[in-house]
């Protein structure tokens, strides 16, 4: 088989976490960049015109461990209020830097930049509001000149007041100009960022943090990797802010955030983190802290993995590593979930294969080879050390446990394995991502195309921390197209939580959708209805709709764009009112919130996607 060199232009070490050595950017009294610790932050959900409520929420974020607090400033009045909020926080002894969140209003940015430490702007809607579909080369260049003319005044004010800028590209709000040239792609997101960086550098402004965010974890990871590649090619080293937009709430939001953010932290990318949950903002901080600490643990581990020089993978697009199919595992089949117990929960989930010391009827059961008695629907599991010419195999499927230290034995004895072999990679290294990459590099270098189940065991008492760690580990490799199945173990939390984490990780990495997908934003001062209550009600009534995607968004700034691949949308339209979408089209407008959930159910029924709960 032809082998392609792995493109490592976005990371310094594909096997171990070597942090991208970004430049230091001053943000008030809390600089960001290498070698400073990964900073965590959150965003207020209060109305910025409500000074006292916003101050109190800022304090809760700060006391939870947030190093920056972002506040929406949709207009000049809100931007001016940032000065009052800042003054009151300092009066109470809090000097944590504030960040103004700007969309559509360059004038608000000019005001905010005078009072606070950082301004976040979105290239998709800060200056570029044209709705044209096609651009000539001349028209495209003319738009860049127009962007410069509108961006330069902000750069001048920021220079004068030593204010930093975060250039935040969102998948849901790419400009029509970018879409016309690059499409709705990771490349388009990276190029949107590079255009603004070029203007800033030409204007001698360098106090910049970059972020590329999406609700789709694949797009977020691939686009950020492309950005690092492009920056390195041009000698840029700006710090990177990480986040998955509209991740949702509860375990789904934590797992999805861990999958997207963890995949980039595993590549050494990320200087600051915001976990976007549809919950109170201070609840985001502990999740971000766990992610940052877990990345630090992996990076500081002295047991380094060997360097990979050759690897089959395009790291900027999804590519499922090749394997042949055995018993529904591998090939073109969806990734499977393996576990230690068969559990059927309220969403009708159960493992595809169960590992057990005794046979379980009516289930694909994996049995240790010494105990295997050739019962129906059972398959033997061998240690590679015990393989010999006399080994008795199943005609259907045989599992072989392999670790990094037994890889040489696998290569030595591979000729003794039957065609019906599935490998279980049993990880023993703290850096799961790197270990899996090393394992696959050996397989592919030796043209071994057996399907692979990726196994990792955890000893974590906290369900939340377990979800975050497992999402970080398994999500990062699944987004790389590695693994034909997952085997997650943790004897210290309820078995149902392990099951739900397994399927949740597969869904968050967009490998296999087994339940309703919710795309819900954390809300901010632009949200004019109770989004947390709406999410709760919608989940209660629709959680049984397997595979249906529902977007629940606070407002129209990023909402319609970020939920673009959702089947149905529930978007704030005004004070206490909702617009309903079917895919990208508005189908009902200005519905009172107390009627909107039932109206959403009726809409799902109208389009034939409703099923009654069992």
N, C-alpha and C positions, 0 to 999 in steps of 0.2 A: 504494500500500500504506500502511496506517495505521502510523504510527511511534510508538513508546513511548519516553519518556525513560528513560535508563539510571539505575538506582538507584545513586548513588555515595555513599550514606550510610556505607558501611564504609571508604571510602578518600578521601583528600584530592585525589588526582590519578590518574585512570584511565589516563593515557598514560605518566606517568613515576613512578618510585619515590619517593614522599614518605613517609618513615617516620611511623607513628602515634606521636604525642608522648605516650607513656605516662608515668605518674608514676614516680619513682625509689623502689624498694623496697630496704631494707637487708637484705642476707643476709650476715651476718658482715662480713668485710673486702672483699666483692665485691658492690657494689650492682648492681641490674639495672634497666633501663628507659632511656628516652630522656634524654640523648643518648649513654649509654654504648654501647660496642660490643656486638654480638650475642654473648651468652655461649653456650658449648657445654658439654655435660655428658654423663655416662654413668651407668650403674648397675651395681653389683657383682652377680656371679652366685654368689658363695660363700655358704656357710651363715653367717649372722650370728653364730652361736655359735662359729665357728672364727675367733678374734680375729686370729691371725697371718696366716692366709690372706686374710682380708678387708682387713687393713692393707696387705699386699703388693699386692693388686689395686687398692686405692685409689691407691697410689703410681703404679702403671702408668698408670692413668687420668689422674692429675694430670700426670705427666711427658709424656704424649701431648698435653697441652694442655687438659684438662678443667678448667673453672672451678668446677664443683660436682660432688659425687659422691653419688649416691642409694643407699641401703642399705635393704633390706626389714627391717621390724620387725613381724612377724606376731603377736608376743606380748610380754608384759611382760619376759620374760627377754632377748629379742632387743633390746628397747628399752633396757634397762639396759646391755647390751653396747656400745651406741653410745658410752656415756661412756668405756669402756675403749679402744675403737677410736680415738675422738677424742684421748684422752690420749696414746696411743702415736704417733699421727700427729704431734701437736705436738712430742712428745719427739724425733722424727726430723726436725723442721724443716718440717713441712707444715701450713699453716694454712688450706688450702682448705676452704670451707664444706661441711658434710655435710647431707644431706636424708634424713629418715626416711620410708619408704614404708609407709603404713598402709592396711589394708583390714579391715573388720569389727570392729575393736577400738579403741574410743575410749580405753580405759584405757592401751593401749600408746602412743597419741599423747600422753597427758598426761605419761607418763614421758619419752618421747623429747624432747619440747619443752623439757625442763629442761637438756638436755645438748648439743643440736646447733642449728644455725642456721636450719633450715627443716623443716617437716613437710608432707608431701603427704597429703591426704585425698581420698577419692572420694565424692562425694555419693550415688552409687548404692548404696554398701554401708557407709558410715561410721556412719550412724544408722538408716537406713531399711531394715528387713529384712522388712517385710510382704509377703506373697505374694498379697494381694487383687487381683482383676481389675477390680472396679468400685468407685468411690468417689463418695459424694455430696459436694456442695460442703462440707457441714459436716465430713465425715470428712477431706476433703482439707486443710481449714484446721487441723483437730485434729492431723494429722500434722506440719504445719509448726511448730506449737507444741511438739510432741515433739522435733523436730529442734533447735529453738532451745535447749531444756533440756539436750540432750546436747552441743551445740556450744559453748555459753557457757563451760563449765569449761575447754575447750581454749583459747578466746580469752583467758580470764583468765590462764592460765599463760603463753601466748605474749606477752601484754602485759608480764608481770612479768619475763620472761627475754629480751625483745626478739627473739623468734623469729618468723620469717616463716611464712606458710602458703601452700602451693600448693593451690588447689582444682582437682582434676583430674577432669574428666568423661570417662568412657570409654564409647564406643558399646556395648561388650559388657557393660556392667554398669549400665545405666539402671535405676532403681528401678521397681517395679510401679506405684507411684503416678504417676510421670511418664509411664510407658507408657500408663496408663489415660486420661490426659487429652490427651496430645500424640502418642501413638504412637511408633514406633521411627523418629524423624525428626530432621533437623537442628534443627528448631524445639524438639523435646523436649530435645535436648542443651543448646541455648542457654538454655532456660528453667530447666533443672536448675541451671545455673551461676548464673543471675540470682537464684534463690531463696536460695542460700547467700550471695551478695554482699549481698543486702538485709539478711539477718540480721547479717552482719558489720558492715555500716555502721550499723545501728541500735544495735549494741553498741559502736560507736566503735572498731572494729578495721579498719585500713586497710593493714596490712603484708601485702599479698596479691599473688600471681601466679596467673594463670588459664591453664588449658589445656583444650582439647577435642580428644580424639584418637579416631581410628577406623582400622581396617585399610582400609576403603573410602575411597579418596582423595577422592571426590566428597563424601561425607558429612562428612569432616573439614574440607574447605575451606568448604563452604556453612555448616556449623554455626559455624565460627569467624567467618566474615563476619557472620553474624546476631548473634553475641555482640558484635562491635565496634559494629554498628549500635545494638543495645540499650544498650550502655554509653554511647555518645555521646549518645543521647537523654536519658540520666539524668545526664550530666555525669561519668561514671566514666572513669578513664584507667589501669586496672590493666595492668601488663606482661603480655605473652602468651608462653607457652611453647609451642613447636611440636614435633610428632612424629607419625609414622604408626606405629600399633601393629602389632606382629607382621609387620614388613615382610619378614622372611625373611633369607636370606644371599646371598653372592656378588653377581653383577650384578643379579639380580632385586631384592634388598633395597636396593641402592644406587639403582637407577632408581626404584623405588616411593617411597622416601623423598624423592628429589629432586623427583618429580612433586608430591607432596602438600605438602611443606615449601616447595618453590620457588614454587608457585602463590600461597601466602600472602606469602612474602617479596617477590614481584613486586607485591603490593598494598601493600607497606610495613608489613605486619603481621609481628611476631615480634621478641622481645627475647632469647629464649634457645631453644636447639635441642637435642633429643636424637634421634639416629638409632638406631632399634632394630633391630639385626642379630643373627641367631642365630650369633654369633661371639664371640670374646673381647672384652670391653667396650672395651678400649683401641683396638680397630680401628674403633669407631664415631666416635672423635674426629676423625680426618683427614677423614672424609666430611662431618661437620658443619662443619668449618673451611672446606672448599672451598665449601660452600653459602653460608656467611656472607660469605666473601670475594667470591664471584661477585655476590651481592646488593649488596655495598658498591660494587663496580666499576660496576654499572649505575646505582646511585643517585647516584654522584659524577660521572657523565659529563656534560660541559658541553653536549653537543649534544642539547638537550632536544627532545622531540617536541611537536607542537601539541596543544592541549587539545581533548578531545572533549566536545561538549555534548549530543549526541544519539546514542543507540545502542540497538539492539534486544537486550535481554538481561535476564533475571531472574537476578541474581548469586547467588541463594540456592537455586537448584534447577537441575537439568540441563535445558538447552534447546538443541537442535541448531539452529544458524542455518540458515534456509531456503536451499535451492538446488534447481535441477532436475538431473536425471540425464543424464550423457553417458558412454557407454561404461562403465557400471558405476561411475562416479564421481559422488558427490553424491546428492541426493534422499534416499531412505530407505536407501541402501546403506551398508555399513560403510566406515569410512575405509580408504583404500588406502595402500600403502607403495611409494614410488618410489626407485630406487637407480641406481647407475652400473654395477653388475655383477649378473649372475644368479648366485646362489649357492644351492645346496641343502645344508643342513647336516643333522646327525643328527636334527633335529626336523622335517625336511622343509619348511623355510621357504624361500621365495624371493619376490622382489619381484613385485608385481602389474604394475608397469611398469618398464622399464629404459631409462635415458637412454644413448644410445650414438652414436658417430660412424659406425658401420657397422651394418647390419641383423643382428639375431640371430634365427635361425629359431625358430619355435614360441614366441615370446615377444612380449608387447605392448611394442614398442620405440618409444621417442620419438627422432626423428632431427632434427638441426638442419635447418631448412627448406631452406637452399641445397643440402644433400646428399640430401634426400628424393627418392626415385625411385618412389614409389607402390607399393612392395613390399607383399605381404600382411602383415598384423599390424604394420605400422609407421605412425607418425603424425608429422606435421611439428610442429616447435616454432619459433615465430616470436618475434622481438623486436618489441615494439609499435611501435618507431620505423620499422620497415621495411614496415608495412602500407600497402597502397594499393588502389585499385579493381581493379587488375590481378592481385592476389595470387591464386594457385591454392591451393585448400583441399582437404583430405581430406573425403570425404562422411561419414566415420564420426566422426572426432575430431581436433581441432586444439588445440595447446597454445600459450599466449601468456605470455611472461615479462614480469612487471610488477614494478617496485619503487616505493617511495614517490615518488621523484623523477620517475617516468614516469607517475604516476597522471593528471596533466592530459592527457597524450597518450591514455591509455586512454579517458577521457571524450570527448575530441575525436573519436577514431576508432572508438568503440564501434559505431556504426552500420554499419561495414564488416565487423565480425566475424560469422561464421556462427553459427547456433544451436548448432552442435556445438563450442562453444568451452569449453576448460578453462583457467583462469588459474593460472599458477605465480607465487606471490608470492615474489620473491627478496629476502630480507632483507639489509640492509647496516648495520643499527643494532645496537649492543651490547644494547639493551633490546628483545629479540625480542618479548616479550609486548606492550609498549606499541606497537611498530611494527605488529604484526598488528591490534591494536584500532583504530588509526588507519586502517589499510587497509580494514578491514571497515566502519568508520563511513562512509567515503566510498562504498563499494559500496552499502550499504544506503540511504544518503541519496539515491542516484541510482537506486534500485530495480534494481540489477544483481544477478541471482541465479544467475550462472554458478557451477559448482563451482570450488573453490579448493584447490590443492595448496600447502602451506606449506613453504618451503625455507629452510634455514639451513646454512651451511658453517662448519666448525670447523678450527682449526689447532693441535691438541692432541696431543702425543706420548703422554701417559699415557692408557691405556684407561679407568682408573677415573675420572679427571677428566673425560674426554670423556663417559662415561655420566652423570655427575652434571650437567654443564652442559646436555647435550641433554635430560635428564629435566626439569630446571628449566624450560627454554625451551618445549619442545613440550608438556609436561604442563600447564603453566599455561594455554595457549590451548585445548587439547583439553578441559580441564575446564570452560572457558567455552563449549563447544559450537562453537568456531571451527575451520574447516578440514575439508575432505573427504578429505584425504590428507596424508602427511608425506614430505618429501624431505630426508633427513639426509646430509650429506657430511662426510668427514674423511679426507684422503689420508694422514694420518700414523699411522693405526692399521690393523690388519688389516681387510680388507673384511668378513670374517665378523662382527667386533665391531660394525661399523656396521649390518649387517643385523639382528643380534640386538638392538641398541639400538632400532632403528626399531620392531620388533614388540614389544619389551619396554615401550616408552613407550606404545604403543597399548593394551597389556594393563593396565599400571599405571593408566592413566587411564580404564579400564573401557570403552573404545570397541570393542575387538576382541580376543577371546580366541583365541590361536593355539597355545597349549601348556598344559601342566598349570599350574594356579595353586596356589602354596603359601602358606599363611598360617601363619608360624611365629614364635613369640615369642623374644626374646633370652635368656630364662630369668632367674632371680634366685635368691635364697636359698630361695625356696619350691619350686624345682624339685628333685625327688628322683630324677631319672634323667638319663642322658647325652643331652641333647636334640640337641647338635651331631652326635653320631654317628647318632642316629635320623634326623635330617634328611638326612644324607648317604646312609644306606641307602635311605630312602624315595625320594629323588630318583633314585638309581641304578636302582630297579626300576619307577618309575612315570612317568618324564619323557616317555614317548611317548604318554601318555593325553591327547590334545588336548582342552582345554576342561573337564577334570575338576578340581574344587577340593578340596584336601586341607589340613585344619588340623592343625598339629603344635604342641601347646601344653604348656607346662611344668606348669601346675596349673589348678585349677578357678576361680581368682579371676576372671580375665577370659577364660579360654580358651573355654568354651562360648558366651559372648556374642559375642566378637570373631570367632569362626569360624562365626557363625550361618548365613551363606549358603554355607558349604562343603558339599560333597557327603558328605565323610567326615572324621571327626575322630579324632586320635591324641592323647590327653590324659593327662598324669601323674595317677595316682590315689593313689599312696603311694610308699614307698621301693622303687624299681626295678620298679614296676608301672604298667600302662597301662589306661585305659578306651578303648574304641572307640565312635565315634558314627556313626550314619547321619543326616546333617543334625543336628537338635537333640536326637535321642533316643539315649540310651546303649543299645547293643545287646550289648556284651560288657564285663565288668568284671574288674579285677585280673589282667590278663594279664602274666606275667613279661616284662620288656623283651626278653630274647633270643628270645622267641617272638612278640612283638607285631607286628613288621613283616610276617612271613608271615601272621599272623592278619588284618592289614589287607588284604593282597593277596587273601586268601580272601574277605573281606567284599565287596570290590569286585567279585569274580567272582560272588558270590552274588546281587548286585543287577544284574548284567548290564552293568556299565560297563567291564569288562576287555577289552582287546584285546592280542593278542600283538605284541611288537615286530616291525617289518619287518626 
